[in-house]
Amino acid sequence: MDVLALIEEARRVFTDAGFECGDSLLPPAPESAIEVMGEALALPLPSEIREVYRVYGGQGYVEPGVTGLFGQHRLHSPDEVVEHHRMFLDNCLLDPPPTFPPAADDWGYWVPSLIPFASWDAYDLCIHSKTGEVWEFIPNTGLIRHRPSIAAVLREIIGEARAGREPRLVAMRLA
């Protein structure tokens, strides 16, 4: 199932389960905004992130909780993606990581090839610009969760909602 179908499924499952996930979603981002985002980041944009922004251009502020398009994580606008990326470059780039992905006990690194596309509190979901893998980043800790793709994130939170649980990512250390 592609990202568009998974987003539609997530919205349907969230509504059926009584969750407010996906409130305040913005209209699709214009193709020009997606291109400007890629140019500002100076990174290739994976196809899945392009698909997301062709469906929704971000999400307005929502109260903390399980209210974001990605469960707890609210979808950033393309401008917010660039702002978060710059903030992490300016404040969280300690030294270049020795390897990517980092070892499970290697904490605290911001990886400049990650694109932060959704967040709640200090937790940002980021897609790797080359591999399309999704990582969760916390500035004071580093990378804490890993999923193979945006589609995998959506499938996981859909499964949680279908099971009657809050649609959020299950805690997990680096893969």
C-alpha positions as CSV (number, residue, x, y, z in Angstrom):
1,M,0.0,0.0,0.0
2,D,1.4,3.4,-0.9
3,V,1.7,6.4,1.4
4,L,-1.4,8.1,0.0
5,A,-3.6,5.0,0.7
6,L,-2.0,4.6,4.1
7,I,-2.7,8.2,5.1
8,E,-6.3,7.8,4.0
9,E,-6.5,4.5,6.0
10,A,-5.0,6.2,9.0
11,R,-7.5,9.0,9.0
12,R,-10.4,6.6,8.6
13,V,-9.1,4.3,11.4
14,F,-8.4,7.2,13.8
15,T,-11.9,8.6,13.2
16,D,-13.5,5.2,13.8
17,A,-11.6,4.8,17.0
18,G,-12.5,8.2,18.3
19,F,-9.0,9.7,18.0
20,E,-8.6,13.3,16.8
21,C,-5.4,12.5,14.9
22,G,-5.1,14.6,11.8
23,D,-7.1,17.6,12.9
24,S,-5.8,20.9,11.5
25,L,-4.2,19.4,8.4
26,L,-3.3,21.9,5.8
27,P,-4.1,21.6,2.1
28,P,-1.4,19.9,-0.1
29,A,1.9,21.8,-0.4
30,P,2.4,23.3,-3.9
31,E,5.1,21.4,-5.8
32,S,7.1,24.7,-5.8
33,A,7.2,24.6,-1.9
34,I,8.4,21.0,-1.9
35,E,11.2,21.9,-4.4
36,V,12.2,25.0,-2.3
37,M,12.3,22.8,0.8
38,G,14.7,20.4,-1.0
39,E,16.9,23.3,-2.2
40,A,17.0,25.0,1.2
41,L,18.0,21.7,2.8
42,A,20.5,20.9,0.0
43,L,19.4,17.3,0.3
44,P,17.6,14.9,-2.0
45,L,14.0,14.4,-1.0
46,P,12.8,10.8,-0.7
47,S,9.7,9.9,-2.7
48,E,7.7,9.2,0.5
49,I,8.1,12.6,1.9
50,R,7.2,14.1,-1.4
51,E,4.0,12.0,-1.4
52,V,3.1,13.2,2.1
53,Y,3.4,16.8,1.1
54,R,1.4,16.2,-2.0
55,V,-1.5,15.1,0.3
56,Y,-1.1,17.6,3.2
57,G,1.1,20.7,3.4
58,G,1.6,20.3,7.2
59,Q,-0.6,20.5,10.2
60,G,-1.6,23.5,12.4
61,Y,-0.7,23.5,16.0
62,V,-2.6,20.9,18.0
63,E,-2.6,20.3,21.8
64,P,0.0,17.7,23.0
65,G,-1.3,14.2,23.0
66,V,-2.2,11.7,20.3
67,T,-3.5,14.2,17.8
68,G,-0.9,14.3,15.0
69,L,-1.1,12.7,11.6
70,F,1.6,10.3,12.8
71,G,0.0,9.6,16.1
72,Q,1.7,11.8,18.6
73,H,3.8,13.5,15.9
74,R,2.3,16.6,14.1
75,L,3.2,17.0,10.4
76,H,5.5,20.0,9.8
77,S,5.0,22.4,6.9
78,P,7.9,22.5,4.4
79,D,9.0,25.8,6.1
80,E,9.0,24.2,9.5
81,V,11.1,21.3,8.1
82,V,13.8,23.7,7.1
83,E,13.6,25.6,10.4
84,H,14.0,22.4,12.5
85,H,16.8,21.1,10.3
86,R,18.7,24.4,10.7
87,M,18.0,24.4,14.4
88,F,19.5,20.9,14.8
89,L,22.5,21.8,12.6
90,D,23.2,24.9,14.7
91,N,22.6,23.4,18.1
92,C,23.0,19.6,18.0
93,L,25.8,18.8,15.6
94,L,28.5,17.7,18.1
95,D,31.0,16.1,15.8
96,P,30.3,14.2,12.6
97,P,29.1,10.8,13.6
98,P,31.7,8.1,13.0
99,T,29.2,5.9,11.2
100,F,25.6,5.9,10.1
101,P,23.6,4.4,11.4
102,P,25.3,5.0,14.8
103,A,25.9,2.1,17.1
104,A,23.1,1.5,19.7
105,D,25.3,2.9,22.5
106,D,26.5,5.9,20.5
107,W,24.3,8.8,21.7
108,G,23.8,12.4,21.0
109,Y,24.5,12.9,17.4
110,W,22.5,14.9,14.9
111,V,22.9,13.5,11.4
112,P,22.7,16.3,8.8
113,S,21.3,13.9,6.1
114,L,18.1,13.5,8.2
115,I,15.0,15.6,7.4
116,P,12.7,16.3,10.4
117,F,9.1,16.1,9.1
118,A,6.9,15.7,12.2
119,S,7.3,16.2,15.9
120,W,5.7,16.3,19.4
121,D,7.4,18.0,22.2
122,A,11.2,17.5,21.6
123,Y,10.8,14.3,19.6
124,D,11.2,14.7,15.8
125,L,10.5,12.0,13.2
126,C,13.2,12.4,10.5
127,I,13.5,10.7,7.2
128,H,17.0,9.9,5.9
129,S,17.5,11.8,2.7
130,K,19.2,8.9,0.8
131,T,17.7,5.7,2.3
132,G,14.2,6.8,3.2
133,E,14.5,5.2,6.6
134,V,12.7,7.0,9.5
135,W,14.5,7.9,12.7
136,E,13.2,9.6,15.8
137,F,15.6,12.3,17.2
138,I,15.7,14.0,20.6
139,P,18.2,16.8,21.0
140,N,19.5,15.7,24.4
141,T,19.7,12.0,23.5
142,G,20.1,11.5,19.8
143,L,18.4,8.8,17.7
144,I,16.1,6.6,19.7
145,R,13.7,4.9,17.3
146,H,14.1,3.5,13.8
147,R,11.6,2.4,11.2
148,P,12.3,1.4,7.6
149,S,10.0,3.9,6.0
150,I,7.1,6.4,6.4
151,A,4.8,3.6,5.2
152,A,6.1,1.4,8.1
153,V,5.4,4.2,10.6
154,L,1.8,4.6,9.3
155,R,1.2,0.9,9.3
156,E,2.4,0.7,12.9
157,I,0.2,3.5,14.2
158,I,-2.8,2.2,12.2
159,G,-2.3,-1.2,13.8
160,E,-2.2,0.4,17.3
161,A,-5.5,2.3,16.7
162,R,-7.2,-0.8,15.3
163,A,-6.1,-2.7,18.4
164,G,-7.8,0.0,20.5
165,R,-4.6,1.6,21.7
166,E,-3.4,5.1,21.2
167,P,-1.8,5.3,17.7
168,R,1.8,6.0,18.6
169,L,5.1,4.4,17.9
170,V,6.1,1.6,20.3
171,A,9.4,2.5,22.2
172,M,12.4,0.9,20.6
173,R,16.1,1.5,20.5
174,L,18.1,1.7,17.3
175,A,17.7,-1.1,14.9
